[in-house]
Amino acid sequence: ADPYQREFFYIQSKPVYPTTEIAPVLFGGIWWAPVNVGATKLNDVVNVQAVDEVGYLYQLGRTYRSAYGTTNDVVTGPLTIAQANSAANINKHILGHTDAPYDWLNPHNDGLWSGVNSQGPCPDGWRLPLKAELELVKRAYDRGDAVFGNQRLEINGDEAGIKLYFPLGGYRSYTDNGKSNAQGLQTVFWASDTESSGWAICININSTNSIISVGNGYSRANGLS
């Protein structure tokens, strides 16, 4: 016992996520962004057509952000870095090569958005998740701490009553004129781990068959969250 009858208060520091007043979520001992890059709000049921609810899509290694549901911003690739960053193409979704390594970029570069502190398209002070961190999402689902509902995956956070949300906004193809797929049914998020084959590490969250998988099933030219 404390002979001086002092009271002790423990203060936990919580980060702030820019562009929204929604607080980050503690999950697996890690602070996660409360919304996707570009999103600013959470509703009871996700409108998968609304950028302010699902955010933007990105091709791995590119800062250009594309929206869901559009096909009027495509250019045939693969392109060099100089071509991709030119005024004509910097705001384009680049269609990837149809043969391995299925990349939007030529020559291929494994160093883009790779490493434990890769910021990618995230705001300053935030980074892309690692494969091991995305595995936490899969394990939460496997043990029943995450469920599909309201056009998103809802995960119980470390703090009671707080949930982490992954909206099912779909993804954009690296072929087929860059069309959007599986809106309201599926979402795919990039990791920052390197995959040399041209495919990239990501988490695939699919409500259609109730499967969550972490691996290398998507091309770097896909538009993912």
VEXDREN-2710 file (C-alpha; in Angstrom, 1 decimal):
% VEXDREN-2710
k/r/px/py/pz
1/ALA/0.0/0.0/0.0
2/ASP/1.1/3.6/-0.6
3/PRO/1.6/5.2/2.9
4/TYR/1.1/8.6/1.4
5/GLN/-2.2/7.6/-0.1
6/ARG/-1.2/9.0/-3.4
7/GLU/-3.3/8.5/-6.5
8/PHE/-1.7/7.4/-9.7
9/PHE/-3.0/8.1/-13.2
10/TYR/-1.8/6.4/-16.3
11/ILE/-2.0/8.3/-19.6
12/GLN/-1.9/6.5/-22.9
13/SER/-0.8/8.4/-25.9
14/LYS/-3.0/8.0/-29.0
15/PRO/-1.9/9.1/-32.5
16/VAL/-4.0/11.3/-34.7
17/TYR/-5.0/10.4/-38.3
18/PRO/-5.0/13.5/-40.6
19/THR/-8.1/14.6/-42.6
20/THR/-10.6/13.1/-40.1
21/GLU/-11.6/13.5/-36.5
22/ILE/-12.1/9.7/-36.2
23/ALA/-9.7/8.2/-33.8
24/PRO/-7.2/5.5/-34.8
25/VAL/-7.9/2.0/-33.6
26/LEU/-5.6/-0.2/-31.4
27/PHE/-5.6/-3.7/-32.8
28/GLY/-3.0/-6.4/-32.2
29/GLY/-1.0/-3.8/-30.1
30/ILE/-0.7/-1.6/-33.2
31/TRP/-2.4/1.7/-34.1
32/TRP/-4.3/1.3/-37.3
33/ALA/-5.8/4.1/-39.4
34/PRO/-9.6/4.5/-38.8
35/VAL/-10.3/5.0/-42.5
36/ASN/-8.7/4.3/-45.9
37/VAL/-6.4/7.0/-47.5
38/GLY/-8.8/9.6/-48.9
39/ALA/-11.8/8.6/-46.7
40/THR/-13.0/11.0/-44.0
41/LYS/-16.1/9.4/-42.4
42/LEU/-17.7/6.2/-41.2
43/ASN/-21.4/5.4/-41.7
44/ASP/-23.5/2.6/-40.3
45/VAL/-23.6/1.0/-43.8
46/VAL/-20.8/1.7/-46.3
47/ASN/-21.7/3.4/-49.5
48/VAL/-19.1/1.7/-51.7
49/GLN/-19.5/4.3/-54.4
50/ALA/-18.4/7.2/-52.1
51/VAL/-14.7/8.1/-52.0
52/ASP/-15.2/9.8/-48.6
53/GLU/-16.2/6.4/-47.2
54/VAL/-14.0/3.9/-49.0
55/GLY/-11.0/6.1/-50.0
56/TYR/-8.8/5.8/-53.1
57/LEU/-7.1/3.0/-54.9
58/TYR/-3.4/2.9/-55.7
59/GLN/-1.1/0.9/-58.0
60/LEU/1.9/-0.3/-56.1
61/GLY/4.6/2.3/-56.1
62/ARG/2.5/5.1/-57.6
63/THR/1.3/8.2/-55.8
64/TYR/-1.6/8.7/-58.3
65/ARG/-4.9/8.0/-56.7
66/SER/-7.8/6.6/-58.6
67/ALA/-11.4/6.4/-57.7
68/TYR/-13.7/3.4/-57.8
69/GLY/-15.9/2.8/-60.8
70/THR/-14.1/4.9/-63.5
71/THR/-12.4/3.8/-66.7
72/ASN/-11.8/7.1/-68.3
73/ASP/-8.3/7.5/-66.8
74/VAL/-6.4/4.6/-68.3
75/VAL/-3.3/4.4/-70.4
76/THR/-1.6/1.3/-71.9
77/GLY/1.5/0.2/-70.1
78/PRO/4.0/-0.8/-68.9
79/LEU/5.7/2.5/-68.8
80/THR/9.0/3.8/-67.5
81/ILE/9.2/6.0/-64.4
82/ALA/9.7/9.0/-66.6
83/GLN/6.7/8.2/-68.8
84/ALA/4.5/7.5/-65.7
85/ASN/5.5/10.8/-64.1
86/SER/5.0/12.8/-67.3
87/ALA/2.2/15.4/-67.4
88/ALA/0.3/13.2/-69.8
89/ASN/0.3/10.1/-67.6
90/ILE/0.7/11.2/-64.0
91/ASN/-3.0/11.1/-63.4
92/LYS/-3.6/7.8/-65.3
93/HIS/-4.3/4.3/-64.2
94/ILE/-1.6/2.4/-66.1
95/LEU/-2.7/-1.0/-67.6
96/GLY/-0.1/-3.6/-66.8
97/HIS/1.8/-6.0/-68.9
98/THR/-0.3/-9.1/-69.6
99/ASP/2.8/-11.4/-69.1
100/ALA/4.9/-11.8/-66.0
101/PRO/5.8/-9.8/-64.0
102/TYR/2.4/-8.1/-64.7
103/ASP/3.7/-4.7/-63.7
104/TRP/2.7/-1.2/-64.7
105/LEU/6.4/-0.3/-64.6
106/ASN/9.2/-1.2/-67.0
107/PRO/11.9/-2.0/-65.9
108/HIS/10.5/-3.7/-62.9
109/ASN/11.5/-2.3/-59.5
110/ASP/11.1/-4.3/-56.3
111/GLY/12.2/-1.4/-54.1
112/LEU/9.0/0.7/-54.5
113/TRP/6.9/0.9/-51.3
114/SER/9.0/-1.9/-49.7
115/GLY/10.4/-2.1/-46.2
116/VAL/9.2/-1.9/-42.6
117/ASN/8.7/1.9/-42.7
118/SER/7.3/2.4/-46.2
119/GLN/5.0/5.3/-46.2
120/GLY/3.5/4.6/-49.6
121/PRO/0.4/6.9/-50.2
122/CYS/-0.2/7.2/-46.4
123/PRO/-0.2/10.6/-44.6
124/ASP/3.0/11.7/-42.9
125/GLY/3.6/9.6/-39.8
126/TRP/1.8/6.6/-41.1
127/ARG/2.9/3.6/-43.1
128/LEU/1.8/0.6/-45.1
129/PRO/1.2/-2.6/-43.0
130/LEU/3.6/-5.5/-43.1
131/LYS/2.5/-9.0/-44.1
132/ALA/2.8/-10.1/-40.5
133/GLU/0.4/-7.4/-39.4
134/LEU/-2.1/-8.3/-42.1
135/GLU/-2.0/-11.8/-40.8
136/LEU/-3.4/-10.4/-37.5
137/VAL/-6.6/-9.6/-39.5
138/LYS/-6.9/-13.1/-40.8
139/ARG/-6.3/-14.7/-37.4
140/ALA/-9.0/-12.4/-35.9
141/TYR/-11.5/-13.6/-38.5
142/ASP/-10.5/-17.2/-38.0
143/ARG/-11.1/-17.1/-34.3
144/GLY/-14.4/-15.2/-34.6
145/ASP/-13.3/-11.7/-33.6
146/ALA/-14.2/-10.3/-37.1
147/VAL/-17.4/-10.5/-39.1
148/PHE/-18.7/-9.3/-42.5
149/GLY/-21.6/-6.9/-42.3
150/ASN/-22.7/-3.5/-43.6
151/GLN/-20.5/-3.9/-46.7
152/ARG/-17.3/-4.1/-44.7
153/LEU/-15.2/-6.3/-42.4
154/GLU/-15.7/-5.4/-38.8
155/ILE/-12.9/-6.4/-36.4
156/ASN/-12.9/-6.1/-32.6
157/GLY/-10.1/-3.8/-31.5
158/ASP/-8.0/-4.2/-28.4
159/GLU/-10.2/-1.6/-26.6
160/ALA/-13.7/-2.7/-25.6
161/GLY/-16.4/-1.5/-28.0
162/ILE/-14.0/-0.2/-30.5
163/LYS/-13.9/-1.7/-34.0
164/LEU/-11.5/-1.6/-37.0
165/TYR/-13.3/-1.4/-40.4
166/PHE/-12.2/-2.6/-43.8
167/PRO/-14.8/-1.3/-46.4
168/LEU/-15.5/-3.7/-49.3
169/GLY/-14.8/-1.2/-52.0
170/GLY/-13.5/-3.7/-54.6
171/TYR/-10.4/-3.2/-56.7
172/ARG/-9.3/-2.1/-60.2
173/SER/-8.0/-4.4/-62.9
174/TYR/-4.6/-4.2/-64.4
175/THR/-6.2/-5.2/-67.7
176/ASP/-9.8/-5.0/-69.0
177/ASN/-9.6/-1.2/-69.3
178/GLY/-8.9/-0.8/-65.6
179/LYS/-12.5/-1.5/-64.6
180/SER/-13.6/-1.8/-61.0
181/ASN/-14.5/-5.2/-59.6
182/ALA/-16.3/-6.7/-56.6
183/GLN/-17.6/-3.5/-55.1
184/GLY/-19.6/-4.3/-52.0
185/LEU/-18.2/-7.8/-52.0
186/GLN/-14.4/-7.6/-51.6
187/THR/-11.4/-5.5/-50.8
188/VAL/-7.7/-5.9/-51.2
189/PHE/-5.0/-4.0/-49.3
190/TRP/-1.3/-3.6/-50.1
191/ALA/1.5/-4.7/-47.7
192/SER/5.0/-3.3/-47.9
193/ASP/6.8/-6.7/-48.1
194/THR/8.7/-7.3/-51.3
195/GLU/7.6/-10.0/-53.8
196/SER/10.1/-10.4/-56.6
197/SER/7.8/-12.2/-59.1
198/GLY/5.9/-9.0/-59.9
199/TRP/3.0/-10.0/-57.8
200/ALA/2.8/-8.2/-54.5
201/ILE/1.9/-9.1/-50.9
202/CYS/-1.6/-8.1/-50.0
203/ILE/-4.6/-9.1/-47.9
204/ASN/-7.7/-10.3/-49.9
205/ILE/-10.9/-9.8/-47.9
206/ASN/-13.7/-11.6/-49.7
207/SER/-17.3/-11.7/-48.3
208/THR/-18.6/-13.8/-51.2
209/ASN/-16.9/-17.0/-50.1
210/SER/-16.1/-15.7/-46.5
211/ILE/-12.3/-16.0/-47.1
212/ILE/-9.5/-13.8/-45.9
213/SER/-6.1/-14.6/-47.3
214/VAL/-2.7/-13.0/-47.2
215/GLY/-0.3/-13.7/-50.0
216/ASN/0.8/-12.6/-53.5
217/GLY/-2.3/-13.0/-55.6
218/TYR/-2.4/-9.5/-57.2
219/SER/-0.4/-7.7/-59.8
220/ARG/1.4/-4.4/-58.9
221/ALA/-0.7/-2.8/-61.7
222/ASN/-4.0/-3.6/-59.9
223/GLY/-5.6/-0.6/-58.1
224/LEU/-5.9/-1.7/-54.4
225/SER/-6.4/0.1/-51.1
END
